[in-house]
């Protein structure tokens, strides 16, 4: 089967961020399918090929995955309008590629929501192609609840595009229970499968803590809690700064917090930390997966932080959670929902209520003061990653679904 795989923010272990599409594409190729990844250029992905762009694109190969790289730079620091234009330009280029392709199946993953446009157009104009749409975030629910988009016309347009993507897809994939429920509310008779983000148990391993890294001098005798990922509005990282202040007030100078990543909120957060004299907090640049996998197991806890928005409770599947548990470290989570329930029910760490910096500080103190229990949580976390969320098992589920859809008779 020939598959066109559309992911504007495609990433590999050499870059920064999640590598779900990288691993899923490799699994499809290992199963005998032809896959072409179509993505946009980004500093974060660190993907580039020799030569100049021709007609806005150039092709190459990343670890056995054929990739079409579009000349569409993107940054979280861009304005809303500039990012929206990048999304629309990517969708238009992908439509052009789709209509000239002999692929059997189109697979598109959000965000952005415009990733579904090539599939919609293909189903309208060339009905022989199958279309599977993967939903990583519910739109327009999330931006509406966060208050970042208030324009009724924009919200209506996003809702219409969401509906059309679900309607024309032969099947949908949701990454969390809330996302699956959201899809089914719009298209209750649509086939929807939950395939969450997964744990790279071969890449992130507890024993990696013995491997040297260029960050070893940062790890001393202190208890270190780490957050990895985007520093955006949705992440609500002021909660971490508030907890760090609580720790200083408590005199817990033996506990330190690292914030690793980048985003539009990072300069503001750094300015706040400097102004308020938060000395137990370090900001680090993004770290590629191939280095992070050796650094993360050395720390004592992973931080799962999001803004207190109800749509997040069951509607997200953050990569960092699965990296933490693969690394065998306990998790401190500050918002309710399916991840918090898993953490509590399986004793993988501590879940605290949102908006309570004292509770987060006390959770870190508890882990620091009970090292044996903390290590036991980390051991259970690693076992949970292996049994419930291994990449191999979930990638097989992913391949099976696409093969099932690809083998269906063409009907519309």
N, C-alpha and C positions, 0 to 999 in steps of 0.2 A: 504494500500500500504506500502511495506517495502522500506525504503529509506536509502541508504548509503550516508552520508554527509561528504565530504572531505574538511577540512579547516585546513591547517597546523598551522595557527596562531589563532586558536579558543580561544576566551576569554569570561569571564563572568563578571558580575558587581563587583565581588570580586577582579578582576585583573585590569590591566591598559590598556586602549585603547578601541577600538570599540567593541560593543556587537551585531552587526547585526546578525551574525550566531546564537548566543545564542537565540535571540528573534525569529528569523525565525524558528529555530528548535522547540522551545516551541509552536509556532503557528501551525506547522505541527502536533505535538503531540496532541494539543488541538482539531485539526480537525479529529482525529482518526487514524492517520498514525503512523507506527512504524519507528522511526528514530534512527540511530546509528551514532554518531559523531566520526570521526577519526582525531586526531590532534597530533601535536608534543609537546614534553615537552618544556616549556619556563618559565623563571623566571617571565616574564611579565604577563603571564596568571594566575600564582599562582594556577595551577591545579596540584594536586597530589593525589594519592590513596595509601592506606596502602599496605604493602608487596613489594616484589621485582619484577622487570621486568622479565617476562618469555618469552624467544624467542624475546626479544626486545619490549615487550608490556605488558600492564596490563589494566584491565577494571574496570570501576566504574560508578558512576552516579553523575551528577551535576544538582541539582534542577529539577530532573525528566527526565533529558536527559541522556540516556546511552552513555558513552564515552569510546572509545578505545584510550589510551594514548600511543604513541610510544616513545621509548627511543632515541629521536633525539634532543638533546639540541640545542638551536639557540639563537644567540644574534646579535644585530645590530653592535656590536663592532667587530664581526668576520670579517676576510678578505673575499674578493670576492670569492676566491677559496673555502674557508671553508663553506661559505653560499651556494654556488652552489652545493657542495657535499651534504649538508644537504637537499637541495631541491630534488636532484636526489635520495637520499636514501629514503626520504619520498614517492616519486612517486613509487619507486620499492616496498616498503612495502605495499602501498595502492593497487597496482596491485595484489599482493599476497592475500590480504584480499578480493578484489573484486572477484577474480576467485573462491574463496571458499564460497562466499556468495550467498544466494538465494534471494537477494534484487530484487525488481521490477524496481527500478530507482536509478541511480547514479547521485548525485548532487555534483559538484566540483566548488569551488570558488577560484579565484586567488587574490592576488599574493601568491606564485610564479606561473609562467606560467606552470610549471611542474605539477600543480594540475590536469590538464586535462588528464594526461597520463593514469590513471586508466580507465577513460571513453573511451578513444581511444582504448585501448586494449580490453576492454569489448565488444565494438561494433564490433571489428574485430573477436573476438573469441566466444562470446556468445551473439548473436544478439537479444535475447529476452529482454535484459535489455534496458531501456530507459536511456538517458544521457542528462542532462541539465548542461550547462557550464555558470558560472557567471564571468563576466570580471570587475575587479575593477580598472585596469590600462591597457592601451594599450602597449603591448610589441611586437616588439622591438622599437616602436616609441619613448617612453619616454626615455629609456637609451641612444638611439642614439642621440636624440636632446639635452640631458643633457651632452653628451660627456663622460659618465662614462663607456661606452662600445664602443670600436672602432674596435675591431677585426672583419674583414668581415666574417670569418667563424662562429664566435659566433653569430653575428647578423643574418646571414643566417639561422643558426640552430634554433634560437628563432623564426624567421619568419615562418619557416616550421612547428614548433610545434604549433604556433598560428593558422596557416591555418588548420592543422589537427584537432585541438580542435574544431574549428568552423565547419569544414566539417562533423565530426562524431557526433556532438551534435544534438539532436532532436530539441533543441531550445537554444537560448542564452539570457542571461540577461546582460544589460549594466547599469552601475550606473550613467551615465551622458549622455547628448546629444552627446558629442564628441565621447564617447566610442561606443554608438549605431551606429553612422555614421561610425566609424572605422571598426566595425564588418561587417556592410553591404557592405563596399567597398571590403572586402575580400570574402564575401559570400552573394551577393545581394538577393538571393532568400531564405535565411535562416530566420526563424521566430525569431525576436529579439524584446524583450520588455525592456523598460526602467523602472527600479525600483530603484530609488536613495536611498542613505542612508536616514534614517528617524529620526524623533525627538522622543526621549523617554519622552513624555509629562507627563507621570505619575511619572517618576524618577526625571527629572529636572523640577523644578517648581519655579516661582518667590517667592512664599511664603517661600521656603526653606531658604531664607536669614535670617529668624528668628531663625533657628535651630542652636544650638551651635556646633562648630567644633574645632579641635585642632589648627586650623589656624587663629582663631579669633584675636589673638594678632598681626597678620600681617596687619590687616585692621584698619587703623586709620582714620584721617580726609582727607587724600590725595585721589585724583582721581586715581583709579587703573585700568589699562588695562592688560589683561591676554592673554597669548598664551598657549595652551595646546596641547601636542602631541610630535611627534618625532623631534629630533634635528639632522636631516640628511642633506646631501647636497641638496636634493630636496626642503627642507623647506626654504632655503635662509634666515636664521635668522640674518645674518649680517645686513639686512635691519632694523631690530628692534634695533640693537645696534647703527646704524647710526642715527635713529630717536631719540634714547635716548640722544645721544650727542647733537643733535639739540635742544632738550628740555632744556638741561643744559645750552647751549649757550644762549638760550632765557630767562634764569632765571626762568623757570617754575619748581620750586622745589616742587610744589603742585601736580605734576603728577608722578606716579611711574608705572613701567612695571614689571610684573611677567612672567617668562618663566618656565613653568612646563612640565617636561618630561625628556627624556634621548635620547641618540643616539651618534653616532661616532663623531659628530661635537661639542658636548657639552664641552669637555675639552678645545678645541681650543677657543670656544666662551667665556668661563669663563676666560681663560688666556688673551684674548684680552680685556675683560671688566676690568680686574685688571690692565693691563698695561696702558690702556687709562683713567683710573680713572672714569669709568662710575658708578656713585654712585646711580642713580635712577633706577637701574635694579637689580632684584633679581632672582636667579636661584633656583628652588625648585625641589626636587625629584618627580618622577611620583606619582600621587595620584589615588587610586582605584576609580572606578566610584561611589561606594556607599558613598564615602566621598566627591568626586568632586561635586556631585549633590547638596550638601549643601554649598559648598565653592563658586562655580562659580556664583550663584545669588547675592552674596555679593559684587562682583566687579562691575565696572562701564562700561566696554566695553570688547568685545572679539576681538582678533586679528586673522585675516585670512591672513597668510603669506605663499607665495611660491616663489621659484626662478622664475625669468622672463624667462620662457620657453613656447613658444606658445602652445606646446602640452598640457600644464596644463590648458589653458584658458577654454576649454570646456570638458576636459578629466579627471576631478577629481570630487569626491563627498565626501569631507572631513567630518569625523564624528564631528569634533569640531564645524563646522558651525551649525549643527543641535542641538548640546548641547547648544551653545550660544543662539540661538533663543528660544529654549525651556525654558531657564533660564530667558528670558525676559530682555536681555541686548543688546544694540546696537552693531553692528559689523563694524569694520574697516578692509577693504579688500584692498590688494595692488597689485592685478593682474586682468586684464580684463577677461571677459568670462560670462558664464551663471549665476554664483553666484553673480558677481558684478552687472549684470543687474537686478537680483532679488532684491538686496539690494537697488539699486537706485530707481527702479520703484515702490517698495513698501515702501520706506522710512524706511528701517530697520537699517540704519547706514550710513556710508560714504565709498565710493570707491575712492581710489587714484591711480594715475598712478604708474607703477613699477619703481624702481630705483630712487625714489624721496623722500629722507628722510625728506626734509622740508615739503612736502605735508602730510606725515604721522604725523609728529609732529603737524602741524597746525590742522589736523583733530582731534587729541586728545585734543588739546587746545580748539577747538570749542565745543566739547562735554563737557569738564570740565567747560567752561564758560557759557554754555546754559543748565543747569540741567533739566529744564522743557521739553525742546525739546528732550534731551537725554532720559528722562524717557518715553516720548511719543513714541520714536523709539523702546524702549524696549517693551512697551505694544503691539505695532504693530507686533514686532518680535514674541512675544508669540502667538498672534492670528494667525499669518501666519503659525507658527509651527503646531498649532492645526488643521487648516483648510486644509493645503496643504501637510504636511509631517508627519502626525501622524503615529506612528509605527503600530497601529491597522489596519488602512486603507491599508497601503502598504504591511503589512504582509498578509492580505487577498488576495491582488492581486498576491502576491508571491505563496500562497497556490493554488489559482485557476489555475495558469499557470502549476504548477507541476502536479496537478490533471488532467488537460487537456492533458498534454503530457503522463502521465501514462495510460490514457484511450485509447490512439491511438492504432490502429491495428499495429502489428509489420511489418514494411516494410523497406527495405533497397535497 
